[in-house]
Amino acid sequence: MENKLVITQVRSYIGRPKKQRAIIHGLGLGKLHKTVCLNDTPEIRGMVNKVAHLVTVTEVDTEI
């Protein structure tokens, strides 16, 4: 059983530091209300923690 994270961008990255913009693009986001589903890994969790004020996160359990 894998865990997935459903990440949605809810705030704009305009006026944010370059690192936060790069993290948003690295997650596959870039427009408001865009949603991506990514594997729950420590790397993705760290990226989400850096931009937690710009995104919402929901955990989803998936069965193989």
N, C-alpha and C positions, 0 to 999 in steps of 0.2 A: 504494500500500500504506500503510495507516494503522496506527499502533501504538495499542494500548489498554492500560490498566492495570486489573488486577483487584485491588480493594482490599477487604480484610476486616478488620473491627474485632475485635481479639483481647483487648483490655483495656478495662476500664470507664473512663469519664471522670468518675466521681464523685470529688470532691475536687480536680479539675483547675481551672486558671484559666478564666475566662469566654471568653477568646479561643480556647482549645483546644476548649471545648465548641461554640463557634460554628463552628469549622473542621470538626469532626466532623459537625455538622448540615449544613453547606455541602457536604460530600462526599456527603450522602445516607445517612449512617450514623446510628447512635443506639442500636442494640441489639447485644449481643455476637453474634459470628459472622454478622452481616449482611454480604453481599457486594454490591459494585456494580462495574460495568464502565464506565470513563470514558475519554474520549480522552486521549492523552498530550500535554498542553500544558504550557508553563512555569508557568502559573497553578496547575494541578492538582499538578504536581511540588512547587511551593513549599508548597502546603497540606499535602501528604503529608509533606514534610520537617519541618514544624512539629509534627506528631503521629505521627512515625515510631515512637515508643515505644508507641503504642496500636494500630497497624495493621500488617498485612503486605501487601506489594505484589508482584504478579507481572506481568511484561510479556508481552503477547500480540500476535503479528503477525497482522493480518487482511488478506486480499486482497479487493479490490473486484471 
